[in-house]
Amino acid sequence: MRHGWLLLAGFCLVGCASLEETAVFYTPTSERFYPPRPKDADIPVVSEPPDWPHEVIGRFALQTDRGYRHVYRAMLHNARRQGADAVILRRLVFDVRQTINEIPATWRSVPQTNVWYQQVKNKKGEWVTVPQVYTTYLPVWQPARTVVSEREWTAVEAEMVVRRGRQSLAAPLPEQLGRRR
């Protein structure tokens, strides 16, 4: 039971780490920093600027093949981390990309197990048939081939906004700085 709990905790850490790594895709556009929002805070994602007076505090731009769900979660994670009141979705693109790999022709060896029956005398002096197992390797020609794979990519560009007049921090918190590209 204890090992199962540790394994579950490990999966949670891996999931959290991937969102933490998306901090490099956030670029502040303002000198002001705001207190982070709670992890469960409801942050609206809108396609038009909000009706209330607002200020853009940062830009989030990400391209990934991990799917829209990951992009959406990363966008909200960064918005909460930076204390945003809303996210304005400026661009969302789904793209299918092909990868073409040329695999060259080659020889490979395939094991072939065989049985050979040998006549031998046993301890009583009688002739008996004893199977002898041996393996040979057959050369096989693998012709050149092309492997085509397709993967869906999601790209997003968004702006993080706060209500104008909101109280900012004196200095950014260390977790708000993140890693820079």
N, C-alpha and C positions, 0 to 999 in steps of 0.2 A: 504494500500500500504506500509506503514511504517513497519508494522509487517512482511510482506512478505520479505522486504529487510533485516530486522534483522535475519529472519530465514535463508535466503540465506547466509548471512555473517557467521552465526553459523555453517552451513554445511561446508563452506570453512575453518573455523578454525579447525573443527574436522578433515578434510582431511589433513590439514597442520600439525596438532599435531601428527598424526600417522607417518608421515615421520620424524618429529623431534625426535620421540621416537626411531627411528632406529639408532640413533647416538651411542647407547650402543653396537651395533654390529660391529663398526669400531674400529680397534686397530692400533695405529700408530706403525710403525716399524723403524722410522727414528727420529733423534733428531731435524730435520728441519721441519718447518711449512711454508706453502706458503699462499699467499693471496687468500681468497675465490674467486671463479669464479661467474659471474652473474647467476641468477636463470634460464636464458634461454640459457646459454652457451652450445654449442654443444660439448659433450664429447663422443668420440668414445668408444664403448665397443667391444673389439677384443678377439679372442680366442688364438692368438699367440702374443708374445712380439712384440712391434713396432720395425720398422727398425732403428729408430733414437736412439741415446744414451739416456738411461733413468735410473731413480733411483726409486725403490719401496719405497713409503712413508707410506703405510699402507695396512692393510688387512681388508676385509669386509666379514663376514660370518653370514648368516641368514637362519633360517628355519621358514616357516610360512604356514598357511592354507588359507592365503588371496589371493593367486594366483600369477601367474608370473608377471602380470602387476604391482602389488604392489612391488614385489621384484625388478623389473627393475627400477621403479621410486625411490625406496629407495637407490639403488646402485648409480644412477645418483645424487640424492640429496646429499649423503655423499661425492661423488667425487667432486662435486661443492663446497661443504662446506670446504673441505680440500685443494682445489686449484689444484686438479689433472688434468693432461693433457689427460689421457686415463685410461681406466679400462681394465685389463686383466682378462677375465673370466676363472678361473681355473677349476671350477666344477659346473655343473648345473644338478640337479636331480629332477625328478618328481616322487612322490611316492603316492600310494593310501593306506591309512591306515583305518583299520576297528576298530570301537568301538563297543564292545559288552556289553550291559547292561542287567543284569538279574533282572527282576521285579518280586518280590515275590507275591505269591497268597494272596488275601485279600478279605474281605467282604466290600461292600459299600452299601449305602442306596440310593434308587432311589425314588424321590417323585412321588406319584400317586394321582392325584386330582380326586375326585368323587363328584357326586351330589346325594343327598337324598331328596326325595319329601315328605313334611310333610303337613298334613291337619290341618289348624288352622282357628279360627274364626276371621273375620276382625271386624272393628268398627261397622259395620252395623249388626253384628251377623250372617253373612253368612259364610259357610264353603268354604275355598279357599285352593288351593294347592300352597305351597310356596317352591321353591327350596332351599335346604341347601347345601352349598359347603363345603367340608372338604378335607383335605389332609392326606394321610397315607404314611408311608415310607416302601417300600418293600426291604428286604435284598436281595442283589444279590452277588453271588459268582463270583469273578474274578480270574480265574486260573493263575498260574505263566506263564510268557512268557519271551521270549528273544527278545530284540530289537537290530538289527544290523544296523549300519549306516557307510557309507563310506565317506571319505573326502580326497581330493587331497592336498598333501603337496608339497611345492617347497623349495628346499635347494640350496643355492648358496655360493660359495667361490670365492672371487675375490681379485685382488691386484690393488691398486691405484698407478699410476706412474706419474712422472713429467719428463720433459726433463732435462737431466743432464746439469748443469751450470746455471739453472734458479735461480734468486735471491730469497732467502728465507727471512722470517720475523725474526726480532730479538727475538720475543717471540710469542707464539701462542695467537690467539684471544680467548676471553672467549667462544664464540660459537663453536670454533673448539675443545674444550676440551670435551664438552658433558658430559653425565653421564656415569660413569664406572660401569661395572657389579660387 
